[in-house]
Amino acid sequence: MAAAPEYYCMDFGRLPDELYKPEVPLEEWQKHLKTAGKEGFDASSLREIAPIRMGELLERLIVYPLYMIMNAAPFMMPPVLWAASGFRGCLYFVLGLLGVHGICVALNPMGSMKSAPYIFTERHIQKYNSIKWVWPKSLQPPNVPGPKIFCTIPHGLAPIGIVAYPGWSKLFGDRLNRPTAAPAVLKLPVISYVLKKIGYIDASSAAIKRSLNKQENVCIILDGIAGMFQKNNDEELGWVQERKGIVKIALTTGTPLVPVFGFGHSQLWRILVDPFGWLENISLKLGVSVTPFCGRPFGLLPFGPPYREPVLLAFGEPIEVPKVEEPSKEQINEYHQKLLDGFQKAFETHKVAYGWPHKTLRLV
């Protein structure tokens, strides 16, 4: 008799396109899950690269850089245009960007918040970076049926593993999921329209609590911009030792915390850092990265597309918390430590299956 599964895996890159629709029930997705026993998945089995059609690949090679440029343009282009063509050139750029944003809002090409997470660009990312999720049986429905706070590390330049957006709302119970982003990002023209339609909220305590009170899931990249800056290839860093605010939110709302580690997030682009750490410090103060980076080919092209590195989100055991109106410092520290332990366990459990047997995780 076969042992009951201890772990489940969804390979989004290989999920048939005809099933990638909001009306498809969870049961159809579950037919494509892989499972493993208590020893986890085989070594390097979670590094397989999914196939991608030529048109989908070209879309990614073109739109990936455009998206990254759009993130930087509102900060970078006005001073450049001011220097090149004065106030008028800067004004035309800003008005043009606002005009495109207005057209997006008026025509609403992404439709409803239920259908928007299925946008084709994010579907292509799932294939380009072979996104997979693996989780323990304790998260498999009908377990932990209520809302959850998913805490993901590391950020990397962009936390690509989270963009399998429908999975958050479908795989762990049928409820709306709310990813979070820095308030500055949600004010960018065009980009803010896309993110808000997908369901993004700002990463503030008030916004997170409002979503949890509506029985919605919340997904937060816990180390934020700090998680971009990885020091070497033998060690992954998670900047979470002081990130206790989310634990207080969990306690005051009685919402379970779920630690998530993003394998591959730190390997997608080549981030250029100065020897004095000035750009890193400026990025941390602004809450928005001002650090240059390069992508394909060979890590040489500024704003280039990422390497076709597979990405794996490894979900840890859910951490049940009591509901406490005014949690004490001791209670916050206790459950914060459980969250840190959860990151370590998720990393150690799946690092061999991802092909990183030599790597360690250090939480700072």
Disulfide bonds with the S-S distance in Angstrom:
none
